[in-house]
Amino acid sequence: MLQKPAVSEILKNNESYYSLVVGVAKRAREIASEAELNGEILVEKPVQIAVEEFARGEYKLVESQDIGDHIE
């Protein structure tokens, strides 16, 4: 069984947990769409693949300087 990466291992420099959740969700949708377009069957869930990609540093969070300053 693979060990899931801890959130603290993925987030750096006070990055937002919320931003990580949104980033992983967006990447997971991309993975699922790419697999569907290519007729691939995924063994792992797209969210797990996305989390692993973020943990390996293949994808990084990009946050604006004023994140969390305003409620929409």
PDB file of N, CA, C, O and CB in Angstrom:
ATOM      1  N   MET A   1       0.844  -1.193   0.000  1.00  0.00           N
ATOM      2  CA  MET A   1       0.000   0.000   0.000  1.00  0.00           C
ATOM      3  C   MET A   1       0.882   1.248   0.000  1.00  0.00           C
ATOM      4  O   MET A   1       1.832   1.349   0.776  1.00  0.00           O
ATOM      5  CB  MET A   1      -0.956   0.003   1.227  1.00  0.00           C
ATOM      6  N   LEU A   2       0.557   2.191  -0.877  1.00  0.00           N
ATOM      7  CA  LEU A   2       1.325   3.425  -0.955  1.00  0.00           C
ATOM      8  C   LEU A   2       0.975   4.344   0.208  1.00  0.00           C
ATOM      9  O   LEU A   2      -0.181   4.452   0.619  1.00  0.00           O
ATOM     10  CB  LEU A   2       1.073   4.133  -2.291  1.00  0.00           C
ATOM     11  N   GLN A   3       2.000   4.996   0.720  1.00  0.00           N
ATOM     12  CA  GLN A   3       1.763   5.952   1.798  1.00  0.00           C
ATOM     13  C   GLN A   3       1.377   7.283   1.179  1.00  0.00           C
ATOM     14  O   GLN A   3       2.049   7.775   0.273  1.00  0.00           O
ATOM     15  CB  GLN A   3       3.019   6.104   2.714  1.00  0.00           C
ATOM     16  N   LYS A   4       0.309   7.853   1.664  1.00  0.00           N
ATOM     17  CA  LYS A   4      -0.147   9.142   1.153  1.00  0.00           C
ATOM     18  C   LYS A   4       0.759  10.247   1.680  1.00  0.00           C
ATOM     19  O   LYS A   4       1.129  10.234   2.854  1.00  0.00           O
ATOM     20  CB  LYS A   4      -1.621   9.406   1.552  1.00  0.00           C
ATOM     21  N   PRO A   5       1.120  11.204   0.825  1.00  0.00           N
ATOM     22  CA  PRO A   5       1.957  12.304   1.304  1.00  0.00           C
ATOM     23  C   PRO A   5       1.173  13.201   2.265  1.00  0.00           C
ATOM     24  O   PRO A   5      -0.017  13.446   2.068  1.00  0.00           O
ATOM     25  CB  PRO A   5       2.490  13.132   0.117  1.00  0.00           C
ATOM     26  N   ALA A   6       1.841  13.676   3.284  1.00  0.00           N
ATOM     27  CA  ALA A   6       1.202  14.583   4.245  1.00  0.00           C
ATOM     28  C   ALA A   6       1.061  15.964   3.614  1.00  0.00           C
ATOM     29  O   ALA A   6       1.903  16.381   2.819  1.00  0.00           O
ATOM     30  CB  ALA A   6       2.022  14.666   5.571  1.00  0.00           C
ATOM     31  N   VAL A   7       0.002  16.659   3.970  1.00  0.00           N
ATOM     32  CA  VAL A   7      -0.224  18.009   3.453  1.00  0.00           C
ATOM     33  C   VAL A   7       0.978  18.897   3.770  1.00  0.00           C
ATOM     34  O   VAL A   7       1.372  19.728   2.952  1.00  0.00           O
ATOM     35  CB  VAL A   7      -1.519  18.616   4.051  1.00  0.00           C
ATOM     36  N   SER A   8       1.564  18.720   4.963  1.00  0.00           N
ATOM     37  CA  SER A   8       2.713  19.546   5.355  1.00  0.00           C
ATOM     38  C   SER A   8       3.922  19.304   4.449  1.00  0.00           C
ATOM     39  O   SER A   8       4.790  20.170   4.336  1.00  0.00           O
ATOM     40  CB  SER A   8       3.092  19.263   6.810  1.00  0.00           C
ATOM     41  N   GLU A   9       3.987  18.138   3.805  1.00  0.00           N
ATOM     42  CA  GLU A   9       5.073  17.862   2.863  1.00  0.00           C
ATOM     43  C   GLU A   9       4.850  18.557   1.528  1.00  0.00           C
ATOM     44  O   GLU A   9       5.805  18.826   0.800  1.00  0.00           O
ATOM     45  CB  GLU A   9       5.213  16.363   2.646  1.00  0.00           C
ATOM     46  N   ILE A  10       3.608  18.844   1.206  1.00  0.00           N
ATOM     47  CA  ILE A  10       3.275  19.455  -0.078  1.00  0.00           C
ATOM     48  C   ILE A  10       3.276  20.978   0.015  1.00  0.00           C
ATOM     49  O   ILE A  10       3.818  21.654  -0.860  1.00  0.00           O
ATOM     50  CB  ILE A  10       1.914  18.961  -0.562  1.00  0.00           C
ATOM     51  N   LEU A  11       2.669  21.521   1.073  1.00  0.00           N
ATOM     52  CA  LEU A  11       2.565  22.974   1.218  1.00  0.00           C
ATOM     53  C   LEU A  11       3.887  23.561   1.686  1.00  0.00           C
ATOM     54  O   LEU A  11       4.508  23.051   2.618  1.00  0.00           O
ATOM     55  CB  LEU A  11       1.444  23.343   2.202  1.00  0.00           C
ATOM     56  N   LYS A  12       4.306  24.624   1.040  1.00  0.00           N
ATOM     57  CA  LYS A  12       5.547  25.321   1.395  1.00  0.00           C
ATOM     58  C   LYS A  12       5.246  26.797   1.637  1.00  0.00           C
ATOM     59  O   LYS A  12       4.269  27.333   1.113  1.00  0.00           O
ATOM     60  CB  LYS A  12       6.621  25.155   0.276  1.00  0.00           C
ATOM     61  N   ASN A  13       6.078  27.440   2.422  1.00  0.00           N
ATOM     62  CA  ASN A  13       6.013  28.895   2.618  1.00  0.00           C
ATOM     63  C   ASN A  13       4.615  29.419   2.918  1.00  0.00           C
ATOM     64  O   ASN A  13       4.172  30.393   2.310  1.00  0.00           O
ATOM     65  CB  ASN A  13       6.537  29.586   1.402  1.00  0.00           C
ATOM     66  N   ASN A  14       3.926  28.782   3.847  1.00  0.00           N
ATOM     67  CA  ASN A  14       2.596  29.223   4.278  1.00  0.00           C
ATOM     68  C   ASN A  14       1.571  29.247   3.154  1.00  0.00           C
ATOM     69  O   ASN A  14       0.680  30.097   3.149  1.00  0.00           O
ATOM     70  CB  ASN A  14       2.691  30.590   4.886  1.00  0.00           C
ATOM     71  N   GLU A  15       1.684  28.329   2.206  1.00  0.00           N
ATOM     72  CA  GLU A  15       0.679  28.248   1.158  1.00  0.00           C
ATOM     73  C   GLU A  15      -0.643  27.799   1.766  1.00  0.00           C
ATOM     74  O   GLU A  15      -0.670  27.130   2.799  1.00  0.00           O
ATOM     75  CB  GLU A  15       1.126  27.282   0.033  1.00  0.00           C
ATOM     76  N   SER A  16      -1.709  28.167   1.128  1.00  0.00           N
ATOM     77  CA  SER A  16      -3.049  27.902   1.620  1.00  0.00           C
ATOM     78  C   SER A  16      -3.485  26.457   1.355  1.00  0.00           C
ATOM     79  O   SER A  16      -3.307  25.933   0.255  1.00  0.00           O
ATOM     80  CB  SER A  16      -4.031  28.866   0.981  1.00  0.00           C
ATOM     81  N   TYR A  17      -4.053  25.831   2.376  1.00  0.00           N
ATOM     82  CA  TYR A  17      -4.629  24.491   2.228  1.00  0.00           C
ATOM     83  C   TYR A  17      -5.746  24.537   1.192  1.00  0.00           C
ATOM     84  O   TYR A  17      -5.877  23.626   0.374  1.00  0.00           O
ATOM     85  CB  TYR A  17      -5.166  23.957   3.591  1.00  0.00           C
ATOM     86  N   TYR A  18      -6.543  25.589   1.226  1.00  0.00           N
ATOM     87  CA  TYR A  18      -7.634  25.762   0.267  1.00  0.00           C
ATOM     88  C   TYR A  18      -7.088  25.787  -1.156  1.00  0.00           C
ATOM     89  O   TYR A  18      -7.666  25.167  -2.050  1.00  0.00           O
ATOM     90  CB  TYR A  18      -8.420  27.058   0.563  1.00  0.00           C
ATOM     91  N   SER A  19      -5.991  26.490  -1.375  1.00  0.00           N
ATOM     92  CA  SER A  19      -5.388  26.545  -2.711  1.00  0.00           C
ATOM     93  C   SER A  19      -4.935  25.162  -3.166  1.00  0.00           C
ATOM     94  O   SER A  19      -5.065  24.818  -4.340  1.00  0.00           O
ATOM     95  CB  SER A  19      -4.200  27.516  -2.724  1.00  0.00           C
ATOM     96  N   LEU A  20      -4.408  24.376  -2.243  1.00  0.00           N
ATOM     97  CA  LEU A  20      -3.990  23.017  -2.579  1.00  0.00           C
ATOM     98  C   LEU A  20      -5.195  22.184  -3.002  1.00  0.00           C
ATOM     99  O   LEU A  20      -5.127  21.458  -3.993  1.00  0.00           O
ATOM    100  CB  LEU A  20      -3.272  22.356  -1.384  1.00  0.00           C
ATOM    101  N   VAL A  21      -6.289  22.281  -2.265  1.00  0.00           N
ATOM    102  CA  VAL A  21      -7.495  21.520  -2.591  1.00  0.00           C
ATOM    103  C   VAL A  21      -8.002  21.909  -3.980  1.00  0.00           C
ATOM    104  O   VAL A  21      -8.358  21.042  -4.777  1.00  0.00           O
ATOM    105  CB  VAL A  21      -8.596  21.757  -1.528  1.00  0.00           C
ATOM    106  N   VAL A  22      -8.034  23.193  -4.265  1.00  0.00           N
ATOM    107  CA  VAL A  22      -8.511  23.664  -5.571  1.00  0.00           C
ATOM    108  C   VAL A  22      -7.554  23.205  -6.675  1.00  0.00           C
ATOM    109  O   VAL A  22      -7.993  22.736  -7.725  1.00  0.00           O
ATOM    110  CB  VAL A  22      -8.646  25.216  -5.582  1.00  0.00           C
ATOM    111  N   GLY A  23      -6.247  23.341  -6.434  1.00  0.00           N
ATOM    112  CA  GLY A  23      -5.258  22.923  -7.423  1.00  0.00           C
ATOM    113  C   GLY A  23      -5.330  21.436  -7.719  1.00  0.00           C
ATOM    114  O   GLY A  23      -5.277  21.030  -8.880  1.00  0.00           O
ATOM    115  N   VAL A  24      -5.448  20.628  -6.689  1.00  0.00           N
ATOM    116  CA  VAL A  24      -5.553  19.176  -6.869  1.00  0.00           C
ATOM    117  C   VAL A  24      -6.834  18.837  -7.623  1.00  0.00           C
ATOM    118  O   VAL A  24      -6.818  17.981  -8.507  1.00  0.00           O
ATOM    119  CB  VAL A  24      -5.523  18.448  -5.500  1.00  0.00           C
ATOM    120  N   ALA A  25      -7.932  19.488  -7.292  1.00  0.00           N
ATOM    121  CA  ALA A  25      -9.201  19.218  -7.968  1.00  0.00           C
ATOM    122  C   ALA A  25      -9.110  19.565  -9.456  1.00  0.00           C
ATOM    123  O   ALA A  25      -9.587  18.808 -10.301  1.00  0.00           O
ATOM    124  CB  ALA A  25     -10.342  20.013  -7.306  1.00  0.00           C
ATOM    125  N   LYS A  26      -8.500  20.703  -9.774  1.00  0.00           N
ATOM    126  CA  LYS A  26      -8.350  21.097 -11.176  1.00  0.00           C
ATOM    127  C   LYS A  26      -7.473  20.107 -11.929  1.00  0.00           C
ATOM    128  O   LYS A  26      -7.798  19.703 -13.045  1.00  0.00           O
ATOM    129  CB  LYS A  26      -7.756  22.508 -11.278  1.00  0.00           C
ATOM    130  N   ARG A  27      -6.361  19.720 -11.315  1.00  0.00           N
ATOM    131  CA  ARG A  27      -5.460  18.767 -11.978  1.00  0.00           C
ATOM    132  C   ARG A  27      -6.136  17.414 -12.133  1.00  0.00           C
ATOM    133  O   ARG A  27      -5.957  16.757 -13.158  1.00  0.00           O
ATOM    134  CB  ARG A  27      -4.147  18.615 -11.184  1.00  0.00           C
ATOM    135  N   ALA A  28      -6.906  16.984 -11.145  1.00  0.00           N
ATOM    136  CA  ALA A  28      -7.616  15.703 -11.229  1.00  0.00           C
ATOM    137  C   ALA A  28      -8.612  15.711 -12.379  1.00  0.00           C
ATOM    138  O   ALA A  28      -8.758  14.710 -13.080  1.00  0.00           O
ATOM    139  CB  ALA A  28      -8.340  15.397  -9.907  1.00  0.00           C
ATOM    140  N   ARG A  29      -9.298  16.832 -12.580  1.00  0.00           N
ATOM    141  CA  ARG A  29     -10.227  16.935 -13.715  1.00  0.00           C
ATOM    142  C   ARG A  29      -9.471  16.831 -15.037  1.00  0.00           C
ATOM    143  O   ARG A  29      -9.938  16.184 -15.975  1.00  0.00           O
ATOM    144  CB  ARG A  29     -11.014  18.265 -13.655  1.00  0.00           C
ATOM    145  N   GLU A  30      -8.291  17.475 -15.111  1.00  0.00           N
ATOM    146  CA  GLU A  30      -7.465  17.377 -16.322  1.00  0.00           C
ATOM    147  C   GLU A  30      -7.059  15.933 -16.587  1.00  0.00           C
ATOM    148  O   GLU A  30      -7.143  15.455 -17.718  1.00  0.00           O
ATOM    149  CB  GLU A  30      -6.211  18.261 -16.195  1.00  0.00           C
ATOM    150  N   ILE A  31      -6.618  15.241 -15.540  1.00  0.00           N
ATOM    151  CA  ILE A  31      -6.190  13.843 -15.675  1.00  0.00           C
ATOM    152  C   ILE A  31      -7.347  12.986 -16.176  1.00  0.00           C
ATOM    153  O   ILE A  31      -7.166  12.174 -17.084  1.00  0.00           O
ATOM    154  CB  ILE A  31      -5.662  13.296 -14.325  1.00  0.00           C
ATOM    155  N   ALA A  32      -8.523  13.156 -15.599  1.00  0.00           N
ATOM    156  CA  ALA A  32      -9.694  12.379 -16.005  1.00  0.00           C
ATOM    157  C   ALA A  32     -10.083  12.684 -17.448  1.00  0.00           C
ATOM    158  O   ALA A  32     -10.411  11.773 -18.207  1.00  0.00           O
ATOM    159  CB  ALA A  32     -10.874  12.665 -15.071  1.00  0.00           C
ATOM    160  N   SER A  33     -10.049  13.938 -17.824  1.00  0.00           N
ATOM    161  CA  SER A  33     -10.396  14.329 -19.196  1.00  0.00           C
ATOM    162  C   SER A  33      -9.403  13.766 -20.200  1.00  0.00           C
ATOM    163  O   SER A  33      -9.796  13.252 -21.247  1.00  0.00           O
ATOM    164  CB  SER A  33     -10.451  15.853 -19.320  1.00  0.00           C
ATOM    165  N   GLU A  34      -8.108  13.862 -19.879  1.00  0.00           N
ATOM    166  CA  GLU A  34      -7.077  13.329 -20.772  1.00  0.00           C
ATOM    167  C   GLU A  34      -7.244  11.818 -20.941  1.00  0.00           C
ATOM    168  O   GLU A  34      -7.126  11.303 -22.052  1.00  0.00           O
ATOM    169  CB  GLU A  34      -5.668  13.655 -20.229  1.00  0.00           C
ATOM    170  N   ALA A  35      -7.513  11.118 -19.860  1.00  0.00           N
ATOM    171  CA  ALA A  35      -7.697   9.671 -19.922  1.00  0.00           C
ATOM    172  C   ALA A  35      -8.911   9.317 -20.784  1.00  0.00           C
ATOM    173  O   ALA A  35      -8.865   8.375 -21.576  1.00  0.00           O
ATOM    174  CB  ALA A  35      -7.860   9.089 -18.505  1.00  0.00           C
ATOM    175  N   GLU A  36      -9.988  10.075 -20.623  1.00  0.00           N
ATOM    176  CA  GLU A  36     -11.197   9.812 -21.405  1.00  0.00           C
ATOM    177  C   GLU A  36     -10.945  10.063 -22.892  1.00  0.00           C
ATOM    178  O   GLU A  36     -11.356   9.266 -23.735  1.00  0.00           O
ATOM    179  CB  GLU A  36     -12.363  10.688 -20.908  1.00  0.00           C
ATOM    180  N   LEU A  37     -10.275  11.161 -23.210  1.00  0.00           N
ATOM    181  CA  LEU A  37      -9.973  11.476 -24.611  1.00  0.00           C
ATOM    182  C   LEU A  37      -9.089  10.415 -25.264  1.00  0.00           C
ATOM    183  O   LEU A  37      -9.243  10.106 -26.446  1.00  0.00           O
ATOM    184  CB  LEU A  37      -9.293  12.834 -24.704  1.00  0.00           C
ATOM    185  N   ASN A  38      -8.166   9.866 -24.485  1.00  0.00           N
ATOM    186  CA  ASN A  38      -7.233   8.878 -25.008  1.00  0.00           C
ATOM    187  C   ASN A  38      -7.744   7.442 -24.864  1.00  0.00           C
ATOM    188  O   ASN A  38      -7.055   6.495 -25.243  1.00  0.00           O
ATOM    189  CB  ASN A  38      -5.905   9.015 -24.309  1.00  0.00           C
ATOM    190  N   GLY A  39      -8.947   7.282 -24.318  1.00  0.00           N
ATOM    191  CA  GLY A  39      -9.522   5.957 -24.140  1.00  0.00           C
ATOM    192  C   GLY A  39      -8.782   5.116 -23.114  1.00  0.00           C
ATOM    193  O   GLY A  39      -8.813   3.887 -23.177  1.00  0.00           O
ATOM    194  N   GLU A  40      -8.117   5.771 -22.171  1.00  0.00           N
ATOM    195  CA  GLU A  40      -7.348   5.070 -21.137  1.00  0.00           C
ATOM    196  C   GLU A  40      -8.231   4.742 -19.942  1.00  0.00           C
ATOM    197  O   GLU A  40      -9.166   5.477 -19.623  1.00  0.00           O
ATOM    198  CB  GLU A  40      -6.144   5.916 -20.688  1.00  0.00           C
ATOM    199  N   ILE A  41      -7.927   3.646 -19.297  1.00  0.00           N
ATOM    200  CA  ILE A  41      -8.603   3.280 -18.053  1.00  0.00           C
ATOM    201  C   ILE A  41      -7.609   3.526 -16.925  1.00  0.00           C
ATOM    202  O   ILE A  41      -6.524   2.945 -16.909  1.00  0.00           O
ATOM    203  CB  ILE A  41      -9.105   1.775 -18.070  1.00  0.00           C
ATOM    204  N   LEU A  42      -7.979   4.383 -15.991  1.00  0.00           N
ATOM    205  CA  LEU A  42      -7.093   4.718 -14.874  1.00  0.00           C
ATOM    206  C   LEU A  42      -7.219   3.679 -13.773  1.00  0.00           C
ATOM    207  O   LEU A  42      -8.323   3.313 -13.369  1.00  0.00           O
ATOM    208  CB  LEU A  42      -7.412   6.121 -14.322  1.00  0.00           C
ATOM    209  N   VAL A  43      -6.080   3.210 -13.296  1.00  0.00           N
ATOM    210  CA  VAL A  43      -6.062   2.273 -12.184  1.00  0.00           C
ATOM    211  C   VAL A  43      -6.214   3.042 -10.874  1.00  0.00           C
ATOM    212  O   VAL A  43      -6.968   2.644  -9.986  1.00  0.00           O
ATOM    213  CB  VAL A  43      -4.756   1.438 -12.185  1.00  0.00           C
ATOM    214  N   GLU A  44      -5.487   4.147 -10.774  1.00  0.00           N
ATOM    215  CA  GLU A  44      -5.594   5.014  -9.592  1.00  0.00           C
ATOM    216  C   GLU A  44      -6.652   6.072  -9.843  1.00  0.00           C
ATOM    217  O   GLU A  44      -6.963   6.397 -10.989  1.00  0.00           O
ATOM    218  CB  GLU A  44      -4.227   5.679  -9.253  1.00  0.00           C
ATOM    219  N   LYS A  45      -7.192   6.598  -8.782  1.00  0.00           N
ATOM    220  CA  LYS A  45      -8.163   7.686  -8.901  1.00  0.00           C
ATOM    221  C   LYS A  45      -7.433   8.962  -9.322  1.00  0.00           C
ATOM    222  O   LYS A  45      -6.298   9.187  -8.902  1.00  0.00           O
ATOM    223  CB  LYS A  45      -8.931   7.903  -7.556  1.00  0.00           C
ATOM    224  N   PRO A  46      -8.068   9.801 -10.146  1.00  0.00           N
ATOM    225  CA  PRO A  46      -7.427  11.033 -10.599  1.00  0.00           C
ATOM    226  C   PRO A  46      -6.954  11.939  -9.461  1.00  0.00           C
ATOM    227  O   PRO A  46      -5.913  12.587  -9.578  1.00  0.00           O
ATOM    228  CB  PRO A  46      -8.376  11.792 -11.471  1.00  0.00           C
ATOM    229  N   VAL A  47      -7.707  11.989  -8.367  1.00  0.00           N
ATOM    230  CA  VAL A  47      -7.301  12.832  -7.237  1.00  0.00           C
ATOM    231  C   VAL A  47      -5.995  12.322  -6.630  1.00  0.00           C
ATOM    232  O   VAL A  47      -5.117  13.117  -6.293  1.00  0.00           O
ATOM    233  CB  VAL A  47      -8.410  12.869  -6.161  1.00  0.00           C
ATOM    234  N   GLN A  48      -5.863  11.011  -6.491  1.00  0.00           N
ATOM    235  CA  GLN A  48      -4.637  10.446  -5.932  1.00  0.00           C
ATOM    236  C   GLN A  48      -3.443  10.732  -6.839  1.00  0.00           C
ATOM    237  O   GLN A  48      -2.359  11.059  -6.356  1.00  0.00           O
ATOM    238  CB  GLN A  48      -4.793   8.933  -5.722  1.00  0.00           C
ATOM    239  N   ILE A  49      -3.636  10.611  -8.142  1.00  0.00           N
ATOM    240  CA  ILE A  49      -2.568  10.917  -9.095  1.00  0.00           C
ATOM    241  C   ILE A  49      -2.159  12.380  -8.962  1.00  0.00           C
ATOM    242  O   ILE A  49      -0.969  12.697  -8.942  1.00  0.00           O
ATOM    243  CB  ILE A  49      -3.019  10.610 -10.546  1.00  0.00           C
ATOM    244  N   ALA A  50      -3.149  13.275  -8.869  1.00  0.00           N
ATOM    245  CA  ALA A  50      -2.864  14.706  -8.753  1.00  0.00           C
ATOM    246  C   ALA A  50      -2.111  15.021  -7.463  1.00  0.00           C
ATOM    247  O   ALA A  50      -1.158  15.801  -7.482  1.00  0.00           O
ATOM    248  CB  ALA A  50      -4.165  15.511  -8.808  1.00  0.00           C
ATOM    249  N   VAL A  51      -2.520  14.430  -6.351  1.00  0.00           N
ATOM    250  CA  VAL A  51      -1.832  14.657  -5.073  1.00  0.00           C
ATOM    251  C   VAL A  51      -0.378  14.209  -5.181  1.00  0.00           C
ATOM    252  O   VAL A  51       0.524  14.907  -4.718  1.00  0.00           O
ATOM    253  CB  VAL A  51      -2.547  13.902  -3.918  1.00  0.00           C
ATOM    254  N   GLU A  52      -0.151  13.054  -5.786  1.00  0.00           N
ATOM    255  CA  GLU A  52       1.211  12.546  -5.939  1.00  0.00           C
ATOM    256  C   GLU A  52       2.052  13.476  -6.819  1.00  0.00           C
ATOM    257  O   GLU A  52       3.234  13.690  -6.550  1.00  0.00           O
ATOM    258  CB  GLU A  52       1.185  11.130  -6.537  1.00  0.00           C
ATOM    259  N   GLU A  53       1.440  14.024  -7.868  1.00  0.00           N
ATOM    260  CA  GLU A  53       2.162  14.959  -8.737  1.00  0.00           C
ATOM    261  C   GLU A  53       2.563  16.221  -7.970  1.00  0.00           C
ATOM    262  O   GLU A  53       3.684  16.710  -8.118  1.00  0.00           O
ATOM    263  CB  GLU A  53       1.297  15.335  -9.958  1.00  0.00           C
ATOM    264  N   PHE A  54       1.663  16.739  -7.164  1.00  0.00           N
ATOM    265  CA  PHE A  54       1.996  17.915  -6.349  1.00  0.00           C
ATOM    266  C   PHE A  54       3.089  17.561  -5.346  1.00  0.00           C
ATOM    267  O   PHE A  54       4.009  18.351  -5.135  1.00  0.00           O
ATOM    268  CB  PHE A  54       0.740  18.451  -5.612  1.00  0.00           C
ATOM    269  N   ALA A  55       3.004  16.408  -4.738  1.00  0.00           N
ATOM    270  CA  ALA A  55       4.000  15.987  -3.742  1.00  0.00           C
ATOM    271  C   ALA A  55       5.381  15.841  -4.370  1.00  0.00           C
ATOM    272  O   ALA A  55       6.384  16.156  -3.729  1.00  0.00           O
ATOM    273  CB  ALA A  55       3.580  14.659  -3.091  1.00  0.00           C
ATOM    274  N   ARG A  56       5.450  15.365  -5.620  1.00  0.00           N
ATOM    275  CA  ARG A  56       6.737  15.211  -6.312  1.00  0.00           C
ATOM    276  C   ARG A  56       7.259  16.536  -6.867  1.00  0.00           C
ATOM    277  O   ARG A  56       8.388  16.608  -7.354  1.00  0.00           O
ATOM    278  CB  ARG A  56       6.601  14.200  -7.445  1.00  0.00           C
ATOM    279  N   GLY A  57       6.435  17.584  -6.794  1.00  0.00           N
ATOM    280  CA  GLY A  57       6.864  18.890  -7.294  1.00  0.00           C
ATOM    281  C   GLY A  57       6.647  19.075  -8.782  1.00  0.00           C
ATOM    282  O   GLY A  57       7.166  20.027  -9.365  1.00  0.00           O
ATOM    283  N   GLU A  58       5.893  18.189  -9.406  1.00  0.00           N
ATOM    284  CA  GLU A  58       5.604  18.316 -10.832  1.00  0.00           C
ATOM    285  C   GLU A  58       4.662  19.481 -11.102  1.00  0.00           C
ATOM    286  O   GLU A  58       4.678  20.061 -12.188  1.00  0.00           O
ATOM    287  CB  GLU A  58       5.002  17.021 -11.369  1.00  0.00           C
ATOM    288  N   TYR A  59       3.853  19.815 -10.126  1.00  0.00           N
ATOM    289  CA  TYR A  59       2.934  20.948 -10.203  1.00  0.00           C
ATOM    290  C   TYR A  59       3.120  21.770  -8.945  1.00  0.00           C
ATOM    291  O   TYR A  59       3.368  21.227  -7.868  1.00  0.00           O
ATOM    292  CB  TYR A  59       1.444  20.481 -10.365  1.00  0.00           C
ATOM    293  N   LYS A  60       2.999  23.075  -9.082  1.00  0.00           N
ATOM    294  CA  LYS A  60       3.184  23.979  -7.952  1.00  0.00           C
ATOM    295  C   LYS A  60       1.973  24.905  -7.846  1.00  0.00           C
ATOM    296  O   LYS A  60       1.298  25.190  -8.835  1.00  0.00           O
ATOM    297  CB  LYS A  60       4.497  24.801  -8.105  1.00  0.00           C
ATOM    298  N   LEU A  61       1.721  25.361  -6.636  1.00  0.00           N
ATOM    299  CA  LEU A  61       0.641  26.321  -6.411  1.00  0.00           C
ATOM    300  C   LEU A  61       1.137  27.721  -6.744  1.00  0.00           C
ATOM    301  O   LEU A  61       2.266  28.090  -6.421  1.00  0.00           O
ATOM    302  CB  LEU A  61       0.129  26.254  -4.943  1.00  0.00           C
ATOM    303  N   VAL A  62       0.284  28.484  -7.388  1.00  0.00           N
ATOM    304  CA  VAL A  62       0.577  29.883  -7.657  1.00  0.00           C
ATOM    305  C   VAL A  62      -0.556  30.677  -7.016  1.00  0.00           C
ATOM    306  O   VAL A  62      -1.703  30.620  -7.459  1.00  0.00           O
ATOM    307  CB  VAL A  62       0.708  30.180  -9.215  1.00  0.00           C
ATOM    308  N   GLU A  63      -0.214  31.413  -5.972  1.00  0.00           N
ATOM    309  CA  GLU A  63      -1.220  32.180  -5.232  1.00  0.00           C
ATOM    310  C   GLU A  63      -0.954  33.663  -5.401  1.00  0.00           C
ATOM    311  O   GLU A  63       0.197  34.092  -5.488  1.00  0.00           O
ATOM    312  CB  GLU A  63      -1.220  31.798  -3.733  1.00  0.00           C
ATOM    313  N   SER A  64      -2.025  34.444  -5.446  1.00  0.00           N
ATOM    314  CA  SER A  64      -1.860  35.892  -5.496  1.00  0.00           C
ATOM    315  C   SER A  64      -1.445  36.389  -4.109  1.00  0.00           C
ATOM    316  O   SER A  64      -1.710  35.734  -3.100  1.00  0.00           O
ATOM    317  CB  SER A  64      -3.177  36.592  -5.970  1.00  0.00           C
ATOM    318  N   GLN A  65      -0.805  37.527  -4.072  1.00  0.00           N
ATOM    319  CA  GLN A  65      -0.303  38.086  -2.815  1.00  0.00           C
ATOM    320  C   GLN A  65      -1.426  38.393  -1.826  1.00  0.00           C
ATOM    321  O   GLN A  65      -1.230  38.321  -0.613  1.00  0.00           O
ATOM    322  CB  GLN A  65       0.494  39.350  -3.092  1.00  0.00           C
ATOM    323  N   ASP A  66      -2.596  38.733  -2.347  1.00  0.00           N
ATOM    324  CA  ASP A  66      -3.699  39.135  -1.462  1.00  0.00           C
ATOM    325  C   ASP A  66      -4.699  38.011  -1.194  1.00  0.00           C
ATOM    326  O   ASP A  66      -5.854  38.270  -0.856  1.00  0.00           O
ATOM    327  CB  ASP A  66      -4.427  40.315  -2.062  1.00  0.00           C
ATOM    328  N   ILE A  67      -4.253  36.763  -1.346  1.00  0.00           N
ATOM    329  CA  ILE A  67      -5.170  35.642  -1.130  1.00  0.00           C
ATOM    330  C   ILE A  67      -5.721  35.679   0.305  1.00  0.00           C
ATOM    331  O   ILE A  67      -4.972  35.834   1.270  1.00  0.00           O
ATOM    332  CB  ILE A  67      -4.451  34.288  -1.404  1.00  0.00           C
ATOM    333  N   GLY A  68      -7.003  35.538   0.413  1.00  0.00           N
ATOM    334  CA  GLY A  68      -7.660  35.522   1.722  1.00  0.00           C
ATOM    335  C   GLY A  68      -8.002  36.894   2.263  1.00  0.00           C
ATOM    336  O   GLY A  68      -8.623  36.997   3.320  1.00  0.00           O
ATOM    337  N   ASP A  69      -7.611  37.954   1.564  1.00  0.00           N
ATOM    338  CA  ASP A  69      -7.894  39.311   2.050  1.00  0.00           C
ATOM    339  C   ASP A  69      -9.356  39.708   1.826  1.00  0.00           C
ATOM    340  O   ASP A  69      -9.913  40.515   2.569  1.00  0.00           O
ATOM    341  CB  ASP A  69      -6.975  40.318   1.357  1.00  0.00           C
ATOM    342  N   HIS A  70      -9.958  39.134   0.800  1.00  0.00           N
ATOM    343  CA  HIS A  70     -11.327  39.534   0.448  1.00  0.00           C
ATOM    344  C   HIS A  70     -12.227  38.301   0.400  1.00  0.00           C
ATOM    345  O   HIS A  70     -11.817  37.229  -0.045  1.00  0.00           O
ATOM    346  CB  HIS A  70     -11.353  40.282  -0.919  1.00  0.00           C
ATOM    347  N   ILE A  71     -13.430  38.474   0.856  1.00  0.00           N
ATOM    348  CA  ILE A  71     -14.429  37.416   0.760  1.00  0.00           C
ATOM    349  C   ILE A  71     -15.345  37.757  -0.389  1.00  0.00           C
ATOM    350  O   ILE A  71     -15.872  38.867  -0.476  1.00  0.00           O
ATOM    351  CB  ILE A  71     -15.229  37.249   2.090  1.00  0.00           C
ATOM    352  N   GLU A  72     -15.529  36.799  -1.267  1.00  0.00           N
ATOM    353  CA  GLU A  72     -16.399  37.045  -2.432  1.00  0.00           C
ATOM    354  C   GLU A  72     -17.738  36.424  -2.244  1.00  0.00           C
ATOM    355  O   GLU A  72     -18.596  36.530  -3.121  1.00  0.00           O
ATOM    356  CB  GLU A  72     -15.774  36.516  -3.703  1.00  0.00           C
TER     357      GLU A  72
END
